[in-house]
Amino acid sequence: SDLRHCRDAVQVIVDDYKVLFKFLSSAFLMEETKEKLVFKCVAERLTLAITRILENMPGVVDVRFAEREPAEKRSLLSWEQKNSCILPEDLRDFYLTTDGFTLTWSVKLDDECVPLGCMTINSVGRLCPFLQPVSLFSLPNAPSLADLDWEESSTQSGLPHVPVAPHFDARSRIFELDSCGGNGKVCLIYKNCTPGVVVQQSEIWFLDRSLCWHFLTATFTAYYRLMITHLGLPEWQYAYTPYGPSPQAKVYITLSSDL
């Protein structure tokens, strides 16, 4: 199908994305005019192909990519110092290429443009902690997200290669990469945290609307590949949950496969 060919083509494009980001990072040592030129070229490499593929798919209209400047290195250092977390190298390279990512596309149904796909990575400024500090004036017995935590069951902990889910308390540091249009949240997760201690190891997890965690990828590079491959279709992250996308989202997926 056209969608399968599209995804195969995208797979080839994103395979070298990390190399491109590293190239751009080193290019920041050049003078300002050359920096801007290099950034523009790499940004086009990262987005032009998928944009052209979408534009050439029958029924797809209004493909929009929001071009952004690279994040400043000092803003990345400030984020790390403020949150006591080291950004993964691939995500750091991404932000040194473009401070966030937004690509949307629509389909034409009965002469009406219907928004369908949305691919988003929050900027550094919007890479905020999912859990805000508890107010000192909160009631002592007030419920909180930490109440949803429970110890992993013996069946889960006994299974090999099953990542331990994040916690809603101080044991995990959670940062929102994508709000998923209200259908959940894709988060950058640091686990096994100790207050005041800098952590480095991170993973990408999906928090569904019932506040259950689902592992997506071990690296940002792998997540970026998933996002592009699924074309930003609604609820695509639910394909990595036991119950899958909603019936309405399945209709959208079927619709896109017929384009």
C-alpha positions as CSV (number, residue, x, y, z in Angstrom):
1,S,0.0,0.0,0.0
2,D,1.0,3.6,-0.3
3,L,1.3,3.9,3.4
4,R,3.7,1.0,3.7
5,H,5.9,2.4,0.9
6,C,5.8,5.7,2.7
7,R,6.9,4.2,5.9
8,D,9.7,2.2,4.2
9,A,11.0,5.4,2.6
10,V,10.8,7.3,5.9
11,Q,12.8,4.5,7.6
12,V,15.7,5.1,5.2
13,I,15.5,8.8,5.8
14,V,15.7,8.7,9.6
15,D,18.4,6.1,9.8
16,D,21.1,8.7,9.3
17,Y,19.4,11.4,11.4
18,K,21.7,11.1,14.4
19,V,24.7,11.5,12.1
20,L,23.1,14.6,10.6
21,F,22.5,16.1,14.1
22,K,26.2,15.5,15.1
23,F,27.3,17.2,11.9
24,L,25.2,20.2,12.7
25,S,26.5,20.4,16.2
26,S,30.1,20.6,15.0
27,A,29.1,23.1,12.4
28,F,28.1,25.6,15.2
29,L,31.9,26.3,15.4
30,M,31.6,28.1,12.1
31,E,30.8,31.8,11.7
32,E,27.2,32.9,12.0
33,T,26.2,33.0,8.3
34,K,27.5,29.5,7.7
35,E,25.7,28.2,10.8
36,K,22.4,29.4,9.5
37,L,23.1,27.9,6.1
38,V,24.1,24.5,7.5
39,F,21.1,24.5,9.8
40,K,18.7,25.1,6.9
41,C,20.3,22.3,4.9
42,V,20.0,19.8,7.7
43,A,16.5,20.8,8.6
44,E,15.5,20.3,5.0
45,R,17.1,16.9,4.9
46,L,15.2,15.9,8.0
47,T,11.8,17.2,7.0
48,L,11.7,17.7,3.2
49,A,11.5,14.0,2.3
50,I,8.6,13.2,4.6
51,T,6.9,16.4,3.6
52,R,7.2,15.5,0.0
53,I,6.0,12.0,0.6
54,L,2.9,13.2,2.4
55,E,2.2,15.9,-0.3
56,N,2.4,13.2,-3.0
57,M,-0.1,10.9,-1.2
58,P,-3.6,11.2,-2.8
59,G,-6.0,13.0,-0.5
60,V,-3.4,14.6,1.8
61,V,-3.5,18.4,2.0
62,D,-2.1,21.2,4.0
63,V,1.2,19.7,5.1
64,R,2.8,22.2,7.4
65,F,6.3,22.1,9.1
66,A,7.1,24.8,11.7
67,E,10.8,25.7,11.1
68,R,12.6,26.6,14.3
69,E,16.1,27.9,15.2
70,P,18.5,25.7,17.1
71,A,18.4,25.8,20.9
72,E,21.3,27.6,22.6
73,K,23.8,25.5,24.4
74,R,23.4,27.6,27.5
75,S,19.6,26.8,27.6
76,L,20.4,23.1,27.5
77,L,23.0,23.5,30.4
78,S,20.4,25.5,32.3
79,W,17.8,22.8,31.9
80,E,20.2,20.1,33.1
81,Q,21.3,22.2,36.1
82,K,17.7,23.1,37.0
83,N,16.4,19.5,36.8
84,S,19.5,17.6,37.9
85,C,19.3,15.5,34.8
86,I,21.7,15.0,31.9
87,L,20.0,15.1,28.5
88,P,20.6,12.0,26.4
89,E,23.2,12.7,23.7
90,D,20.8,12.2,20.8
91,L,18.2,14.5,22.3
92,R,20.8,17.1,22.9
93,D,22.0,16.9,19.3
94,F,18.3,17.2,18.2
95,Y,17.8,20.4,20.2
96,L,21.1,21.8,18.8
97,T,19.5,21.3,15.4
98,T,16.0,22.5,16.0
99,D,14.4,23.7,19.3
100,G,11.4,21.4,19.0
101,F,9.5,19.9,16.1
102,T,6.0,20.3,14.7
103,L,4.7,18.8,11.5
104,T,1.0,18.5,10.7
105,W,-1.1,17.3,7.8
106,S,-4.7,17.0,6.8
107,V,-6.9,15.0,4.5
108,K,-9.6,16.1,2.2
109,L,-13.0,14.5,2.8
110,D,-16.1,15.7,1.0
111,D,-14.4,18.9,0.0
112,E,-13.5,19.6,3.6
113,C,-9.9,19.6,5.1
114,V,-9.8,17.4,8.2
115,P,-6.7,17.6,10.4
116,L,-5.3,14.1,10.9
117,G,-1.5,13.8,11.5
118,C,0.5,15.7,14.0
119,M,4.2,15.0,14.9
120,T,5.4,17.0,17.9
121,I,8.5,17.3,20.1
122,N,8.4,20.0,22.7
123,S,11.0,22.7,22.8
124,V,13.5,22.8,25.6
125,G,11.5,25.6,27.2
126,R,8.4,23.3,27.2
127,L,10.3,20.2,28.4
128,C,8.8,20.7,31.8
129,P,8.4,18.3,34.8
130,F,5.2,16.4,34.5
131,L,4.8,16.5,38.3
132,Q,4.9,19.9,39.9
133,P,6.2,20.2,43.5
134,V,3.5,19.6,46.1
135,S,2.4,22.9,47.8
136,L,3.2,23.3,51.4
137,F,-0.4,24.3,52.0
138,S,-1.8,21.0,50.6
139,L,-3.9,19.0,53.0
140,P,-1.9,16.3,54.6
141,N,-4.2,13.5,53.4
142,A,-5.0,15.0,50.0
143,P,-4.8,12.4,47.2
144,S,-2.0,12.7,44.7
145,L,-0.6,10.9,41.7
146,A,1.9,9.2,44.0
147,D,-1.1,7.2,45.5
148,L,-1.3,5.4,42.1
149,D,2.1,3.8,42.6
150,W,2.2,0.2,43.7
151,E,5.0,-2.3,43.9
152,E,5.5,-4.3,40.7
153,S,3.7,-7.6,40.8
154,S,5.8,-10.8,41.2
155,T,4.7,-11.9,37.7
156,Q,6.0,-8.7,36.1
157,S,9.2,-8.5,38.1
158,G,10.0,-12.1,37.2
159,L,9.8,-11.6,33.5
160,P,13.0,-10.9,31.7
161,H,13.5,-7.8,29.5
162,V,10.4,-6.1,31.0
163,P,11.3,-2.5,32.0
164,V,10.1,-1.4,35.4
165,A,7.5,1.3,35.1
166,P,8.2,4.8,36.3
167,H,6.9,6.1,39.6
168,F,4.9,9.2,40.3
169,D,7.0,10.1,43.3
170,A,10.6,11.2,43.8
171,R,12.0,7.9,42.5
172,S,11.4,9.1,38.9
173,R,11.8,12.4,37.1
174,I,9.2,12.9,34.3
175,F,9.3,15.4,31.5
176,E,6.7,15.9,28.8
177,L,7.9,15.5,25.2
178,D,4.4,15.5,23.6
179,S,0.9,16.0,25.0
180,C,-0.6,13.8,22.2
181,G,-3.5,16.1,21.7
182,G,-5.0,15.1,25.0
183,N,-4.8,11.4,24.3
184,G,-2.0,10.8,26.7
185,K,1.6,12.0,27.2
186,V,4.9,10.9,25.8
187,C,7.5,11.5,28.4
188,L,11.3,11.5,28.9
189,I,11.8,9.4,32.0
190,Y,14.7,9.2,34.5
191,K,14.3,6.3,37.0
192,N,16.0,5.3,40.2
193,C,16.4,8.9,41.2
194,T,17.7,10.3,44.5
195,P,16.9,13.9,45.6
196,G,19.8,16.2,44.8
197,V,21.7,13.6,42.8
198,V,22.2,14.1,39.0
199,V,20.9,11.3,36.8
200,Q,21.8,10.4,33.3
201,Q,20.1,7.2,32.1
202,S,16.7,7.9,30.4
203,E,13.9,6.2,28.5
204,I,10.8,7.2,26.5
205,W,7.5,6.1,28.0
206,F,3.8,6.7,27.1
207,L,1.3,7.6,29.8
208,D,-2.2,6.8,28.7
209,R,-5.5,8.4,29.8
210,S,-6.0,6.0,32.6
211,L,-2.5,7.0,34.0
212,C,-0.9,3.7,33.1
213,W,2.7,3.6,31.8
214,H,3.7,1.8,28.6
215,F,7.4,1.5,27.5
216,L,8.1,2.9,24.0
217,T,11.8,3.1,23.4
218,A,15.2,3.2,25.2
219,T,16.4,6.1,23.2
220,F,15.1,9.3,21.7
221,T,16.5,8.3,18.3
222,A,14.3,5.2,18.3
223,Y,11.2,7.2,19.4
224,Y,11.8,9.8,16.7
225,R,11.8,6.9,14.2
226,L,8.6,5.5,15.5
227,M,6.9,8.9,15.4
228,I,7.9,9.5,11.8
229,T,7.0,6.0,10.7
230,H,3.5,6.3,12.2
231,L,3.1,9.7,10.4
232,G,1.8,11.2,13.6
233,L,-1.6,9.5,13.2
234,P,-4.0,10.0,16.2
235,E,-3.4,7.7,19.1
236,W,-0.6,5.8,17.3
237,Q,1.2,5.4,20.7
238,Y,-1.7,3.1,21.8
239,A,-0.4,0.5,19.3
240,Y,2.2,-0.2,22.1
241,T,-0.4,-0.8,24.8
242,P,-2.3,-4.1,25.4
243,Y,-5.6,-2.6,24.3
244,G,-4.6,-0.6,21.2
245,P,-6.1,2.6,19.7
246,S,-9.7,3.5,20.1
247,P,-12.3,2.5,17.4
248,Q,-12.3,6.1,16.1
249,A,-8.5,6.1,15.8
250,K,-8.6,2.8,14.0
251,V,-11.0,4.4,11.5
252,Y,-8.4,7.2,10.9
253,I,-5.7,4.5,10.4
254,T,-7.8,2.7,7.9
255,L,-8.6,5.9,6.2
256,S,-4.9,6.8,5.9
257,S,-4.0,3.4,4.5
258,D,-6.5,4.0,1.7
259,L,-5.0,7.3,0.7
